[in-house]
């Protein structure tokens, strides 16, 4: 069904329903609430005003108005059934484009379709399963390093960030991973903070001005660009010397540099770099979030941890997990999915409406900024009884089958769903299996504060005490 076009009301027609929302402050609206705690503000808006909410933020003349949609039917319209009407023209995506380039995350229209066709063969199940040994090797290396942890206590947030970054860097860059890990670990947080800050200020300082923030972000961006350009050039030179091989063991950068077909041509060096930067951004921060919160939630819930570990012991014994074990660890997968419900790595997804559209009985105007929020929908009390409780049984197959497709959407949905979904699940389950088989975890911090950036950010520690299991890894 095409989007509803914007027309003036017919004579005698019933007036449109005003979209409810928080009043906020007289001058600034909800700006301070959103800056202080955007996720809590969205959650409160749903509880107090319903599933379609209008929010205003900023002083008169610079005020931003956007609409938040929380019910699964509305989410489905925006991400899937009417996806063509909701574009990635939101200021956040424009800032990401400016910093990371126009890769799969931010491109649109014919450019996006061309990129997706070129990149899709690199993410087939067979290809992704071939990287399982990289995942288990990196996880085993971390488990060994934990044996020397100070006081047998570790903070899962930086630990999982480093693990996921090392893993995706090895898969992307192969032998160049070590240099890439150091640069990304240093530069990515600088760029992420800069992008989010610029996306939500009403008046932006031009990027070209030599302010301290601009200079720091430019230096970080230049360093990552130079790193990727050097590695891309080396790969292209190696292909010219040795010929094009595309075996499943090759790193993704080599495959990207070789990707092409008669219809779409191939990716040039700049396009390859832009895809790599987006994969690094989306491929390590999101998985790190899922790993850190799954382990922390299991540490806080010993019975669930024991049940997951018993399954791991029963399925694996003493052998290293492989891609084939993904389907053999259903309870561990359920625990991961429940963690992704409570702590979705992409807590808010933004779009802009092309034409006026009715959602949930309200008219969303043409040109409106629109957000859907997995953080809120995943806690919707009509969908999830006792929504704050950690309960992996919610994702038992029979219970999943009963729920709306968009009651749980940590990977987005529709034509723009995450291309790396299978890789993220494979990496997370296998890494969890390796770590939980080696250690029992006891939570030190009961609650972990978070905020919404490009991805979900832990703003406090998620510490656990490690208890090595007898005989594990020996």
TORZA-243326 format. One record per residue (C-alpha): y negated, x negated, z negated. Coordinates in steps of 0.5 Angstrom, whole numbers, padded with zeros to 4 digits, always signed. Layout:
BEGIN
YXZ...
end
This chain:
BEGIN
+0000+0000+0000-0007-0003+0002-0012-0004-0003-0017+0002-0005-0023+0000-0001-0030+0001-0005-0033+0008-0003-0039+0012-0006-0036+0018-0010-0036+0024-0007-0040+0030-0008-0037+0034-0014-0032+0028-0016-0030+0027-0023-0034+0021-0025-0030+0014-0026-0027+0013-0033-0031+0007-0036-0027+0001-0037-0027+0000-0045-0028-0007-0048-0031-0010-0054-0038-0010-0055-0039-0017-0057-0046-0020-0059-0053-0016-0057-0055-0023-0053-0048-0027-0052-0043-0021-0051-0036-0024-0053-0038-0031-0051-0037-0034-0057-0031-0031-0059-0028-0033-0052-0030-0040-0054-0027-0040-0061-0021-0037-0059-0020-0034-0052-0012-0032-0054-0014-0029-0060-0020-0025-0057-0015-0023-0051-0010-0020-0056-0015-0016-0060-0018-0013-0054-0011-0011-0052-0010-0008-0059-0016-0005-0060-0018-0002-0053-0012-0002-0049-0008-0005-0043-0015-0005-0038-0021-0008-0041-0028-0011-0039-0031-0017-0043-0038-0019-0042-0040-0027-0044-0046-0030-0043-0054-0029-0044-0057-0024-0039-0058-0027-0032-0052-0031-0033-0047-0026-0036-0040-0027-0033-0036-0020-0033-0029-0020-0032-0023-0015-0033-0016-0017-0037-0010-0013-0035-0004-0013-0040+0001-0008-0038+0007-0010-0033+0005-0005-0028-0002-0008-0027+0001-0015-0028+0005-0013-0022+0000-0010-0018-0004-0017-0019+0001-0022-0018+0006-0019-0013+0005-0012-0010-0002-0012-0008-0003-0020-0009-0007-0021-0002-0013-0017-0006-0013-0022-0012-0015-0029-0009-0015-0035-0013-0023-0035-0012-0024-0036-0020-0028-0041-0022-0023-0045-0026-0019-0046-0019-0025-0048-0016-0026-0053-0021-0019-0055-0021-0020-0056-0013-0025-0061-0014-0022-0065-0019-0014-0065-0016-0015-0063-0009-0013-0057-0005-0005-0057-0007+0000-0051-0008-0003-0049-0014-0010-0048-0011-0010-0047-0003-0010-0040+0000-0008-0037+0006-0006-0040+0012-0007-0047+0009-0002-0045+0003+0003-0042+0007+0003-0048+0011+0004-0053+0005+0009-0048+0002+0014-0049+0008+0013-0056+0008+0014-0057+0001+0020-0052+0000+0025-0056+0002+0024-0061-0003+0025-0056-0009+0032-0053-0006+0037-0052-0012+0041-0057-0009+0036-0062-0008+0033-0061-0016+0040-0061-0019+0040-0068-0016+0035-0070-0021+0039-0068-0027+0041-0075-0029+0034-0078-0029+0033-0072-0034+0039-0074-0038+0037-0081-0038+0030-0080-0040+0032-0076-0046+0038-0081-0048+0032-0086-0048+0028-0082-0053+0034-0080-0057+0035-0088-0058+0028-0089-0060+0027-0084-0065+0032-0088-0069+0027-0092-0071+0022-0087-0072+0017-0088-0078+0020-0084-0084+0025-0080-0079+0019-0076-0078+0016-0075-0071+0010-0070-0068+0014-0066-0062+0007-0065-0058+0006-0072-0056+0013-0074-0056+0015-0068-0051+0009-0070-0047+0011-0077-0046+0018-0075-0044+0016-0070-0039+0011-0075-0036+0016-0080-0036+0021-0076-0033+0017-0073-0027+0014-0079-0026+0021-0082-0024+0022-0077-0020+0016-0077-0016+0015-0084-0016+0022-0088-0017+0021-0095-0019+0013-0094-0019+0014-0089-0025+0012-0094-0031+0005-0095-0028+0004-0088-0026+0006-0086-0033+0000-0090-0037-0005-0088-0032-0003-0081-0032-0003-0081-0040-0010-0084-0040-0013-0080-0035-0010-0073-0035-0013-0071-0041-0020-0073-0039-0020-0069-0033-0017-0063-0036-0022-0062-0041-0028-0063-0036-0025-0058-0031-0024-0052-0037-0031-0054-0040-0034-0053-0033-0030-0047-0031-0033-0043-0037-0040-0045-0037-0045-0040-0034-0050-0046-0031-0046-0052-0029-0049-0059-0028-0048-0062-0021-0042-0066-0021-0046-0072-0017-0051-0073-0023-0049-0079-0027-0048-0075-0034-0043-0079-0039-0038-0073-0038-0039-0073-0030-0038-0081-0030-0032-0081-0035-0029-0075-0031-0030-0079-0024-0027-0085-0027-0021-0082-0029-0020-0078-0022-0022-0084-0018-0016-0088-0022-0011-0083-0021-0013-0082-0013-0013-0090-0012-0006-0090-0016-0003-0084-0011-0006-0087-0005-0003-0094-0006+0004-0091-0007+0003-0086-0001+0001-0092+0003+0007-0096+0001+0012-0091+0002+0009-0090+0009+0010-0097+0010+0017-0097+0008+0019-0092+0012+0016-0095+0018+0020-0101+0017+0027-0098+0014+0027-0091+0018+0027-0084+0015+0032-0083+0010+0032-0076+0006+0038-0077+0001+0038-0073-0005+0037-0079-0010+0030-0081-0006+0024-0080-0010+0020-0074-0008+0014-0078-0006+0018-0081-0001+0020-0074+0001+0013-0071+0001+0011-0077+0006+0017-0075+0011+0016-0068+0010+0015-0064+0017+0017-0059+0022+0015-0057+0029+0011-0051+0027+0007-0054+0021+0007-0062+0023+0007-0066+0017+0002-0068+0011-0003-0073+0012-0004-0078+0006-0010-0074+0003-0005-0068+0003+0001-0072+0000-0004-0075-0006-0006-0068-0007+0001-0065-0008+0003-0071-0012-0003-0070-0017-0002-0062-0018+0006-0063-0019+0004-0068-0024-0001-0063-0027+0004-0057-0027+0010-0061-0028+0009-0065-0034+0005-0061-0038+0008-0054-0037+0015-0057-0039+0013-0061-0045+0010-0055-0048+0016-0051-0047+0020-0057-0050+0016-0058-0056+0015-0051-0058+0023-0049-0057+0025-0055-0061+0020-0053-0067+0022-0046-0067+0029-0048-0067+0027-0053-0073+0024-0047-0077+0030-0043-0076+0036-0047-0078+0041-0041-0076+0039-0041-0069+0039-0048-0069+0046-0049-0071+0048-0043-0066+0045-0047-0060+0048-0054-0063+0055-0051-0063+0054-0048-0056+0052-0055-0054+0058-0058-0058+0063-0053-0055+0061-0054-0048+0059-0061-0047+0064-0065-0052+0062-0072-0052+0060-0072-0044+0053-0072-0041+0050-0066-0039+0050-0064-0032+0046-0059-0027+0053-0055-0027+0052-0054-0035+0046-0050-0034+0050-0044-0033+0054-0046-0039+0049-0046-0044+0047-0039-0044+0044-0039-0052+0040-0045-0051+0037-0042-0045+0036-0036-0049+0032-0040-0054+0028-0043-0049+0026-0037-0046+0024-0034-0052+0020-0040-0054+0017-0039-0047+0015-0032-0049+0012-0034-0055+0008-0040-0052+0008-0039-0045+0005-0046-0042+0000-0042-0037-0002-0037-0042-0008-0034-0038-0008-0033-0030-0014-0032-0026-0016-0028-0020-0022-0025-0016-0021-0018-0013-0023-0017-0006-0023-0010-0005-0024-0004-0011-0017-0003-0014-0014+0002-0019-0010-0001-0024-0008+0003-0030-0012+0009-0028-0019+0005-0028-0022+0002-0022-0023-0005-0022-0029-0006-0017-0029-0011-0011-0031-0018-0013-0029-0017-0020-0026-0023-0024-0019-0021-0026-0014-0024-0031-0007-0023-0033-0005-0026-0040+0002-0028-0041+0000-0030-0048-0002-0022-0049+0004-0019-0045+0009-0023-0048+0007-0020-0055+0006-0013-0053+0008-0009-0058+0011-0003-0053+0015-0008-0050+0017-0013-0055+0019-0010-0062+0016-0015-0068+0013-0019-0063+0012-0025-0067+0019-0026-0069+0023-0031-0066+0029-0028-0063+0033-0031-0057+0038-0025-0057+0032-0021-0053+0034-0025-0047+0041-0023-0047+0043-0021-0040+0044-0014-0042+0037-0014-0046+0033-0017-0040+0036-0012-0035+0033-0007-0039+0026-0010-0039+0020-0009-0033+0020-0015-0029+0013-0017-0031+0014-0016-0039+0016-0024-0038+0013-0028-0033+0012-0035-0035+0012-0038-0028+0007-0032-0025+0010-0028-0020+0010-0025-0013+0008-0030-0007+0005-0035-0011+0010-0036-0016+0012-0043-0019+0015-0047-0014+0018-0051-0019+0021-0046-0023+0029-0048-0023+0027-0055-0024+0023-0054-0030+0029-0050-0033+0034-0055-0031+0030-0061-0034+0028-0057-0041+0036-0054-0042+0039-0061-0041+0033-0065-0045+0034-0060-0051+0042-0061-0050+0041-0068-0051+0036-0068-0057+0040-0063-0061+0047-0066-0060+0044-0072-0063+0039-0070-0068+0038-0064-0073+0031-0062-0074+0027-0059-0080+0020-0057-0079+0015-0060-0083+0009-0056-0080+0010-0049-0080+0005-0046-0075+0002-0050-0069-0005-0048-0067-0006-0047-0060-0012-0046-0055-0012-0044-0047-0014-0050-0043-0011-0051-0036-0005-0050-0039-0003-0048-0047-0005-0054-0051-0003-0055-0058-0009-0057-0063-0005-0059-0069+0001-0063-0070+0008-0060-0069+0012-0065-0074+0019-0065-0075+0024-0069-0080+0030-0072-0076+0037-0072-0079+0042-0076-0074+0048-0073-0073+0054-0077-0075+0057-0080-0069+0052-0077-0065+0050-0083-0059+0054-0088-0062
end
